[in-house]
Every structure is written in C-alpha cells, then in structure tokens.
Amino acid sequence: MSLGFEMFQGYFFARPVIVSGNKIESGKLSLLRLLSLIMRDAEIDEVEQLLKREPGLSYSLLRMINSVAAALPQKIGSIRQAIIAMGYQPLKRWIQLLLYATAPSGGSGEVNALMQTAAIRGRTMELIAIIDRPHDKNYQDRAFMTGIMSLLDTLFGMEIRQIVDKLEMPDEVIRALVHREGRLGCKLRLIESRERKDMEQAGKAMAELEFLAQTDLLKVELDALNWASQVNQSALS
C-alpha cells in the first residue's frame, strides 16, 4: 500500500466459524448482560448490582477508571463511584472492547488479533460517521458500535442474529450487522471489502458514500490503526 504498511492483516481472524449449539461462556454472557443494561439506560442501582455479582469485572472497572482518573480529587473506591465518574457512554465503549479482551484457553493470539481488528473497525466507522454527520454524536456512537459488534459472530462462533437478539440495539445497527443494509451497513461493507483487498466491492461502497474522498479514507484508516494499537496495548498491560 502507498502508506508503507499492511493495515488489514486481521481479516484471516475475522472469518466466522459457526458451530451449531455453541453457547456464550459465562464471563462474556455477563458482559453482554451488562451491555444490555447500559444500552437501555438502566438505573445505576441495577448496573451496580450486576457488577457486584462479577468480582472480575468490578476489579477491571475500578483499575481502569483509577488509571485515567489522576485529575480527580480523590481515588475511586466503589463501583457506584466508578459508574458515575465514567458515565454510560464511555462505559458502553469499554464493555464492547472488553468482550474481545478475555481470550479462551489456547487462543490468546487469535483473540488479540480479533480485538485489534474490532477496534480498528469501530474507530474507522466512527471517523467516517464524523465526516458524514459531524454534529450527530448519537449516529457516530451507533457507527462505532456497529464496527465493534461486527466481529461478535467470529468471537462466539454463533450467528450474529443470535447475539443481537440478546441486546437492545437500534434497528439501524441491527440491519447493518445482520444484513449489511442501510448507511451503516454500507460503511461496514466498505471496511470489510478493504480488509479482504476486494477493491471492486470497496469501489461500489465508496460510490454509495459520495461524501467520502479517497484521501479522507486513507487518513481515517491510519488514525483508526493508531487508536486501536493504543487500545490494545492498554487492554493487555
């Protein structure tokens, strides 16, 4: 590529292998339940109670929030304080990334590559959405969610419909994830085509996204790669 590196080597790990009867392991099922609560703006008490039943999640949340809370007047010492300090939107993003951070036994290399690819997809979707709708933060958040969630079928070895049915997602996101339809679906098709180096399909998606110039896309991809690398390093440290 003209930028001097290969950005999309994670495509090998992004191809789902669906296993009939697969079940989501308990730790990740708890994350999905937590994500479902956050997505429907559940009361803090409800979120706090779920986290209290999951010591590992609580520890990760407290460690993470204290690592970025140096500017706060006092250290965060409770789950409720952490939820309030972080806010639902950043918490939702953290949970989405954390889904990929815990590797199954013997598969840490693949999951790390999958997390990197998911993070790149999410950030690329978000940055393209910023160009598309610069003043619509909710749309940008839905775009990030679509990119991150687009690899859950690979992560769990399940049909994506089975996974989204467990969550209260916006219809626009569901259409993009299940059918690659709508404006978000088109953005996702563009990203996936470039991962596969299928320039014909990528060109078709670009033609649908008339607002997006090739130079803008290359800059977005580079910014997303840098962001995802930082996220991956933080998650594994």
Phi and psi in degrees as GROMACS dihedral restraints (atoms count N, CA, C in turn):
[ dihedral_restraints ]
;  ai    aj    ak    al  type     phi  dphi    fc
    3     4     5     6     1   -67.1    20    10
    4     5     6     7     1   -21.4    20    10
    6     7     8     9     1   -80.2    20    10
    7     8     9    10     1   -10.0    20    10
    9    10    11    12     1    92.6    20    10
   10    11    12    13     1    10.4    20    10
   12    13    14    15     1  -154.9    20    10
   13    14    15    16     1   163.4    20    10
   15    16    17    18     1   -96.1    20    10
   16    17    18    19     1   118.1    20    10
   18    19    20    21     1   -90.5    20    10
   19    20    21    22     1   -22.2    20    10
   21    22    23    24     1  -118.3    20    10
   22    23    24    25     1    34.8    20    10
   24    25    26    27     1   -68.0    20    10
   25    26    27    28     1   -10.6    20    10
   27    28    29    30     1   -74.6    20    10
   28    29    30    31     1    -2.0    20    10
   30    31    32    33     1   -61.7    20    10
   31    32    33    34     1   -33.9    20    10
   33    34    35    36     1   -55.9    20    10
   34    35    36    37     1   -38.3    20    10
   36    37    38    39     1   -83.5    20    10
   37    38    39    40     1   -11.1    20    10
   39    40    41    42     1   -89.6    20    10
   40    41    42    43     1    -5.3    20    10
   42    43    44    45     1   -82.1    20    10
   43    44    45    46     1   118.0    20    10
   45    46    47    48     1   -71.8    20    10
   46    47    48    49     1   140.1    20    10
   48    49    50    51     1  -113.0    20    10
   49    50    51    52     1   102.9    20    10
   51    52    53    54     1   -84.1    20    10
   52    53    54    55     1   126.6    20    10
   54    55    56    57     1  -114.4    20    10
   55    56    57    58     1   118.0    20    10
   57    58    59    60     1   -59.8    20    10
   58    59    60    61     1   131.7    20    10
   60    61    62    63     1    85.9    20    10
   61    62    63    64     1     1.6    20    10
   63    64    65    66     1   -58.6    20    10
   64    65    66    67     1   143.1    20    10
   66    67    68    69     1  -121.6    20    10
   67    68    69    70     1   148.8    20    10
   69    70    71    72     1   -77.9    20    10
   70    71    72    73     1   129.0    20    10
   72    73    74    75     1   -62.0    20    10
   73    74    75    76     1   155.0    20    10
   75    76    77    78     1   -58.9    20    10
   76    77    78    79     1   -40.3    20    10
   78    79    80    81     1   -62.9    20    10
   79    80    81    82     1   -43.5    20    10
   81    82    83    84     1   -75.4    20    10
   82    83    84    85     1   -29.3    20    10
   84    85    86    87     1   -64.4    20    10
   85    86    87    88     1   -37.5    20    10
   87    88    89    90     1   -63.7    20    10
   88    89    90    91     1   -39.3    20    10
   90    91    92    93     1   -63.8    20    10
   91    92    93    94     1   -41.4    20    10
   93    94    95    96     1   -64.4    20    10
   94    95    96    97     1   -39.3    20    10
   96    97    98    99     1   -64.5    20    10
   97    98    99   100     1   -41.8    20    10
   99   100   101   102     1   -63.2    20    10
  100   101   102   103     1   -43.3    20    10
  102   103   104   105     1   -61.9    20    10
  103   104   105   106     1   -39.3    20    10
  105   106   107   108     1   -61.9    20    10
  106   107   108   109     1   -41.3    20    10
  108   109   110   111     1   -61.8    20    10
  109   110   111   112     1   -45.8    20    10
  111   112   113   114     1   -64.5    20    10
  112   113   114   115     1   -39.8    20    10
  114   115   116   117     1   -68.2    20    10
  115   116   117   118     1   -25.3    20    10
  117   118   119   120     1  -101.7    20    10
  118   119   120   121     1    17.8    20    10
  120   121   122   123     1    53.6    20    10
  121   122   123   124     1    47.3    20    10
  123   124   125   126     1   -63.5    20    10
  124   125   126   127     1   160.1    20    10
  126   127   128   129     1   -63.3    20    10
  127   128   129   130     1   149.3    20    10
  129   130   131   132     1   -57.3    20    10
  130   131   132   133     1   -36.5    20    10
  132   133   134   135     1   -57.7    20    10
  133   134   135   136     1   -41.3    20    10
  135   136   137   138     1   -67.2    20    10
  136   137   138   139     1   -42.6    20    10
  138   139   140   141     1   -65.2    20    10
  139   140   141   142     1   -43.3    20    10
  141   142   143   144     1   -60.9    20    10
  142   143   144   145     1   -42.2    20    10
  144   145   146   147     1   -64.6    20    10
  145   146   147   148     1   -39.7    20    10
  147   148   149   150     1   -65.6    20    10
  148   149   150   151     1   -43.6    20    10
  150   151   152   153     1   -63.9    20    10
  151   152   153   154     1   -35.6    20    10
  153   154   155   156     1   -65.1    20    10
  154   155   156   157     1   -26.1    20    10
  156   157   158   159     1   -83.6    20    10
  157   158   159   160     1    -4.3    20    10
  159   160   161   162     1  -126.0    20    10
  160   161   162   163     1    83.4    20    10
  162   163   164   165     1   -56.1    20    10
  163   164   165   166     1   -38.2    20    10
  165   166   167   168     1   -62.4    20    10
  166   167   168   169     1   -43.5    20    10
  168   169   170   171     1   -64.8    20    10
  169   170   171   172     1   -43.1    20    10
  171   172   173   174     1   -60.5    20    10
  172   173   174   175     1   -44.0    20    10
  174   175   176   177     1   -62.0    20    10
  175   176   177   178     1   -45.9    20    10
  177   178   179   180     1   -61.6    20    10
  178   179   180   181     1   -41.1    20    10
  180   181   182   183     1   -64.4    20    10
  181   182   183   184     1   -47.7    20    10
  183   184   185   186     1   -64.1    20    10
  184   185   186   187     1   -41.7    20    10
  186   187   188   189     1   -63.2    20    10
  187   188   189   190     1   -44.1    20    10
  189   190   191   192     1   -66.2    20    10
  190   191   192   193     1   -45.7    20    10
  192   193   194   195     1   -67.1    20    10
  193   194   195   196     1   -35.6    20    10
  195   196   197   198     1   -72.1    20    10
  196   197   198   199     1   -26.7    20    10
  198   199   200   201     1   -71.3    20    10
  199   200   201   202     1   -23.0    20    10
  201   202   203   204     1  -113.0    20    10
  202   203   204   205     1     8.7    20    10
  204   205   206   207     1  -110.5    20    10
  205   206   207   208     1    30.0    20    10
  207   208   209   210     1   -60.9    20    10
  208   209   210   211     1   -27.9    20    10
  210   211   212   213     1   -80.6    20    10
  211   212   213   214     1   -10.9    20    10
  213   214   215   216     1   -74.8    20    10
  214   215   216   217     1   148.6    20    10
  216   217   218   219     1   -64.6    20    10
  217   218   219   220     1   -26.1    20    10
  219   220   221   222     1  -143.8    20    10
  220   221   222   223     1   157.5    20    10
  222   223   224   225     1   -69.7    20    10
  223   224   225   226     1   142.5    20    10
  225   226   227   228     1   -77.0    20    10
  226   227   228   229     1   121.9    20    10
  228   229   230   231     1  -120.3    20    10
  229   230   231   232     1    -0.7    20    10
  231   232   233   234     1  -137.5    20    10
  232   233   234   235     1   159.4    20    10
  234   235   236   237     1   -62.3    20    10
  235   236   237   238     1   -43.8    20    10
  237   238   239   240     1   -60.8    20    10
  238   239   240   241     1   -44.0    20    10
  240   241   242   243     1   -59.7    20    10
  241   242   243   244     1   -40.7    20    10
  243   244   245   246     1   -64.6    20    10
  244   245   246   247     1   -42.8    20    10
  246   247   248   249     1   -62.5    20    10
  247   248   249   250     1   -45.5    20    10
  249   250   251   252     1   -66.3    20    10
  250   251   252   253     1   -43.9    20    10
  252   253   254   255     1   -64.6    20    10
  253   254   255   256     1   -36.7    20    10
  255   256   257   258     1   -81.3    20    10
  256   257   258   259     1   -43.3    20    10
  258   259   260   261     1    86.9    20    10
  259   260   261   262     1   154.6    20    10
  261   262   263   264     1   -67.8    20    10
  262   263   264   265     1   -39.0    20    10
  264   265   266   267     1   -64.8    20    10
  265   266   267   268     1   -52.3    20    10
  267   268   269   270     1   -62.4    20    10
  268   269   270   271     1   -34.4    20    10
  270   271   272   273     1   -63.9    20    10
  271   272   273   274     1   -40.8    20    10
  273   274   275   276     1   -61.7    20    10
  274   275   276   277     1   -42.6    20    10
  276   277   278   279     1   -65.4    20    10
  277   278   279   280     1   -40.7    20    10
  279   280   281   282     1   -61.7    20    10
  280   281   282   283     1   -42.7    20    10
  282   283   284   285     1   -65.4    20    10
  283   284   285   286     1   -42.4    20    10
  285   286   287   288     1   -58.7    20    10
  286   287   288   289     1   -42.1    20    10
  288   289   290   291     1   -72.9    20    10
  289   290   291   292     1   -36.2    20    10
  291   292   293   294     1   -65.1    20    10
  292   293   294   295     1   -25.7    20    10
  294   295   296   297     1   -54.7    20    10
  295   296   297   298     1   -33.5    20    10
  297   298   299   300     1   -92.4    20    10
  298   299   300   301     1   -10.9    20    10
  300   301   302   303     1   -80.3    20    10
  301   302   303   304     1   -22.3    20    10
  303   304   305   306     1   -98.7    20    10
  304   305   306   307     1   111.7    20    10
  306   307   308   309     1   -83.9    20    10
  307   308   309   310     1   145.0    20    10
  309   310   311   312     1   -70.5    20    10
  310   311   312   313     1   161.4    20    10
  312   313   314   315     1   -58.6    20    10
  313   314   315   316     1   130.3    20    10
  315   316   317   318     1    80.4    20    10
  316   317   318   319     1     1.4    20    10
  318   319   320   321     1  -123.8    20    10
  319   320   321   322     1    24.3    20    10
  321   322   323   324     1   -62.1    20    10
  322   323   324   325     1   -38.5    20    10
  324   325   326   327     1   -62.6    20    10
  325   326   327   328     1   -44.3    20    10
  327   328   329   330     1   -66.2    20    10
  328   329   330   331     1   -41.4    20    10
  330   331   332   333     1   -68.7    20    10
  331   332   333   334     1   -36.6    20    10
  333   334   335   336     1   -62.2    20    10
  334   335   336   337     1   -41.8    20    10
  336   337   338   339     1   -65.0    20    10
  337   338   339   340     1   -37.7    20    10
  339   340   341   342     1   -67.0    20    10
  340   341   342   343     1   -41.0    20    10
  342   343   344   345     1   -63.2    20    10
  343   344   345   346     1   -42.1    20    10
  345   346   347   348     1   -60.9    20    10
  346   347   348   349     1   -45.6    20    10
  348   349   350   351     1   -65.3    20    10
  349   350   351   352     1   -41.6    20    10
  351   352   353   354     1   -63.8    20    10
  352   353   354   355     1   -42.2    20    10
  354   355   356   357     1   -64.2    20    10
  355   356   357   358     1   -41.8    20    10
  357   358   359   360     1   -62.3    20    10
  358   359   360   361     1   -45.6    20    10
  360   361   362   363     1   -59.6    20    10
  361   362   363   364     1   -48.0    20    10
  363   364   365   366     1   -59.7    20    10
  364   365   366   367     1   -47.9    20    10
  366   367   368   369     1   -69.0    20    10
  367   368   369   370     1   -38.3    20    10
  369   370   371   372     1   -62.6    20    10
  370   371   372   373     1   -45.2    20    10
  372   373   374   375     1   -58.4    20    10
  373   374   375   376     1   -44.3    20    10
  375   376   377   378     1   -63.8    20    10
  376   377   378   379     1   -44.5    20    10
  378   379   380   381     1   -67.6    20    10
  379   380   381   382     1   -36.8    20    10
  381   382   383   384     1   -65.8    20    10
  382   383   384   385     1   -39.1    20    10
  384   385   386   387     1   -65.3    20    10
  385   386   387   388     1   -32.8    20    10
  387   388   389   390     1   -64.4    20    10
  388   389   390   391     1   -40.4    20    10
  390   391   392   393     1   -66.1    20    10
  391   392   393   394     1   -40.4    20    10
  393   394   395   396     1   -69.2    20    10
  394   395   396   397     1   -50.0    20    10
  396   397   398   399     1  -134.3    20    10
  397   398   399   400     1    79.7    20    10
  399   400   401   402     1   -61.9    20    10
  400   401   402   403     1   -21.1    20    10
  402   403   404   405     1  -108.0    20    10
  403   404   405   406     1     6.1    20    10
  405   406   407   408     1  -107.8    20    10
  406   407   408   409     1    86.6    20    10
  408   409   410   411     1   -64.8    20    10
  409   410   411   412     1   -34.9    20    10
  411   412   413   414     1   -64.0    20    10
  412   413   414   415     1   -41.2    20    10
  414   415   416   417     1   -64.5    20    10
  415   416   417   418     1   -41.4    20    10
  417   418   419   420     1   -61.9    20    10
  418   419   420   421     1   -38.8    20    10
  420   421   422   423     1   -67.0    20    10
  421   422   423   424     1   -39.2    20    10
  423   424   425   426     1   -65.1    20    10
  424   425   426   427     1   -35.4    20    10
  426   427   428   429     1   -66.0    20    10
  427   428   429   430     1   -44.5    20    10
  429   430   431   432     1   -59.6    20    10
  430   431   432   433     1   -45.6    20    10
  432   433   434   435     1   -59.0    20    10
  433   434   435   436     1   -42.5    20    10
  435   436   437   438     1   -60.8    20    10
  436   437   438   439     1   -45.4    20    10
  438   439   440   441     1   -63.8    20    10
  439   440   441   442     1   -45.2    20    10
  441   442   443   444     1   -64.2    20    10
  442   443   444   445     1   -45.7    20    10
  444   445   446   447     1   -74.8    20    10
  445   446   447   448     1   -14.1    20    10
  447   448   449   450     1   -67.7    20    10
  448   449   450   451     1    -9.7    20    10
  450   451   452   453     1  -111.4    20    10
  451   452   453   454     1     8.6    20    10
  453   454   455   456     1   -67.4    20    10
  454   455   456   457     1   -29.4    20    10
  456   457   458   459     1   -64.5    20    10
  457   458   459   460     1   -37.4    20    10
  459   460   461   462     1   -67.9    20    10
  460   461   462   463     1   -42.7    20    10
  462   463   464   465     1   -62.1    20    10
  463   464   465   466     1   -43.7    20    10
  465   466   467   468     1   -97.3    20    10
  466   467   468   469     1   -11.2    20    10
  468   469   470   471     1    65.1    20    10
  469   470   471   472     1    35.8    20    10
  471   472   473   474     1  -132.0    20    10
  472   473   474   475     1   157.4    20    10
  474   475   476   477     1   -61.2    20    10
  475   476   477   478     1   139.3    20    10
  477   478   479   480     1   -61.2    20    10
  478   479   480   481     1   -31.6    20    10
  480   481   482   483     1   -61.7    20    10
  481   482   483   484     1   -38.2    20    10
  483   484   485   486     1   -62.1    20    10
  484   485   486   487     1   -32.7    20    10
  486   487   488   489     1   -79.6    20    10
  487   488   489   490     1   -47.8    20    10
  489   490   491   492     1   -66.8    20    10
  490   491   492   493     1   -24.8    20    10
  492   493   494   495     1   -66.0    20    10
  493   494   495   496     1   -19.6    20    10
  495   496   497   498     1   -84.1    20    10
  496   497   498   499     1    -8.8    20    10
  498   499   500   501     1  -122.6    20    10
  499   500   501   502     1   153.2    20    10
  501   502   503   504     1   -95.0    20    10
  502   503   504   505     1    82.9    20    10
  504   505   506   507     1   -97.6    20    10
  505   506   507   508     1   152.1    20    10
  507   508   509   510     1   -61.1    20    10
  508   509   510   511     1   145.2    20    10
  510   511   512   513     1   -55.6    20    10
  511   512   513   514     1   -37.6    20    10
  513   514   515   516     1   -61.2    20    10
  514   515   516   517     1   -39.5    20    10
  516   517   518   519     1   -70.5    20    10
  517   518   519   520     1   -42.0    20    10
  519   520   521   522     1   -61.4    20    10
  520   521   522   523     1   -44.5    20    10
  522   523   524   525     1   -60.3    20    10
  523   524   525   526     1   -39.6    20    10
  525   526   527   528     1   -67.8    20    10
  526   527   528   529     1   -42.6    20    10
  528   529   530   531     1   -72.8    20    10
  529   530   531   532     1   -42.2    20    10
  531   532   533   534     1   -84.7    20    10
  532   533   534   535     1   -38.8    20    10
  534   535   536   537     1  -120.7    20    10
  535   536   537   538     1    -4.8    20    10
  537   538   539   540     1    57.6    20    10
  538   539   540   541     1    38.8    20    10
  540   541   542   543     1  -106.2    20    10
  541   542   543   544     1   165.8    20    10
  543   544   545   546     1    78.9    20    10
  544   545   546   547     1  -179.0    20    10
  546   547   548   549     1   -66.2    20    10
  547   548   549   550     1   -40.1    20    10
  549   550   551   552     1   -67.4    20    10
  550   551   552   553     1   -37.7    20    10
  552   553   554   555     1   -62.0    20    10
  553   554   555   556     1   -37.9    20    10
  555   556   557   558     1   -65.5    20    10
  556   557   558   559     1   -43.0    20    10
  558   559   560   561     1   -60.8    20    10
  559   560   561   562     1   -41.9    20    10
  561   562   563   564     1   -66.5    20    10
  562   563   564   565     1   -40.0    20    10
  564   565   566   567     1   -61.8    20    10
  565   566   567   568     1   -37.2    20    10
  567   568   569   570     1   -61.8    20    10
  568   569   570   571     1   -48.1    20    10
  570   571   572   573     1   -63.5    20    10
  571   572   573   574     1   -45.3    20    10
  573   574   575   576     1   -65.0    20    10
  574   575   576   577     1   -38.0    20    10
  576   577   578   579     1   -63.3    20    10
  577   578   579   580     1   -39.9    20    10
  579   580   581   582     1   -72.5    20    10
  580   581   582   583     1   -31.3    20    10
  582   583   584   585     1   -61.3    20    10
  583   584   585   586     1   -40.9    20    10
  585   586   587   588     1   -81.2    20    10
  586   587   588   589     1    -5.8    20    10
  588   589   590   591     1    59.9    20    10
  589   590   591   592     1    34.8    20    10
  591   592   593   594     1   -93.9    20    10
  592   593   594   595     1    85.7    20    10
  594   595   596   597     1   -70.1    20    10
  595   596   597   598     1   -24.3    20    10
  597   598   599   600     1   -65.7    20    10
  598   599   600   601     1   -49.4    20    10
  600   601   602   603     1   -68.1    20    10
  601   602   603   604     1   -35.7    20    10
  603   604   605   606     1   -62.6    20    10
  604   605   606   607     1   -39.8    20    10
  606   607   608   609     1   -64.0    20    10
  607   608   609   610     1   -38.3    20    10
  609   610   611   612     1   -64.4    20    10
  610   611   612   613     1   -42.3    20    10
  612   613   614   615     1   -66.1    20    10
  613   614   615   616     1   -40.8    20    10
  615   616   617   618     1   -60.4    20    10
  616   617   618   619     1   -38.2    20    10
  618   619   620   621     1   -63.9    20    10
  619   620   621   622     1   -33.0    20    10
  621   622   623   624     1   -73.0    20    10
  622   623   624   625     1   -31.2    20    10
  624   625   626   627     1   -96.3    20    10
  625   626   627   628     1    73.8    20    10
  627   628   629   630     1   -62.4    20    10
  628   629   630   631     1   -22.4    20    10
  630   631   632   633     1   -75.8    20    10
  631   632   633   634     1   -15.5    20    10
  633   634   635   636     1   -99.7    20    10
  634   635   636   637     1   117.1    20    10
  636   637   638   639     1   -88.3    20    10
  637   638   639   640     1   154.7    20    10
  639   640   641   642     1   -59.8    20    10
  640   641   642   643     1   -39.5    20    10
  642   643   644   645     1   -65.3    20    10
  643   644   645   646     1   -38.2    20    10
  645   646   647   648     1   -64.2    20    10
  646   647   648   649     1   -41.6    20    10
  648   649   650   651     1   -63.3    20    10
  649   650   651   652     1   -43.1    20    10
  651   652   653   654     1   -62.8    20    10
  652   653   654   655     1   -39.6    20    10
  654   655   656   657     1   -66.9    20    10
  655   656   657   658     1   -42.4    20    10
  657   658   659   660     1   -59.2    20    10
  658   659   660   661     1   -44.9    20    10
  660   661   662   663     1   -62.7    20    10
  661   662   663   664     1   -40.9    20    10
  663   664   665   666     1   -67.1    20    10
  664   665   666   667     1   -44.5    20    10
  666   667   668   669     1   -61.4    20    10
  667   668   669   670     1   -41.5    20    10
  669   670   671   672     1   -66.1    20    10
  670   671   672   673     1   -39.6    20    10
  672   673   674   675     1   -63.1    20    10
  673   674   675   676     1   -44.3    20    10
  675   676   677   678     1   -63.1    20    10
  676   677   678   679     1   -44.1    20    10
  678   679   680   681     1   -63.1    20    10
  679   680   681   682     1   -44.9    20    10
  681   682   683   684     1   -65.1    20    10
  682   683   684   685     1   -36.1    20    10
  684   685   686   687     1   -64.3    20    10
  685   686   687   688     1   -40.4    20    10
  687   688   689   690     1   -65.8    20    10
  688   689   690   691     1   -41.3    20    10
  690   691   692   693     1   -63.0    20    10
  691   692   693   694     1   -44.4    20    10
  693   694   695   696     1   -63.7    20    10
  694   695   696   697     1   -41.5    20    10
  696   697   698   699     1   -63.9    20    10
  697   698   699   700     1   -40.9    20    10
  699   700   701   702     1   -65.4    20    10
  700   701   702   703     1   -40.1    20    10
  702   703   704   705     1   -67.9    20    10
  703   704   705   706     1   -30.6    20    10
  705   706   707   708     1   -97.1    20    10
  706   707   708   709     1    -3.9    20    10
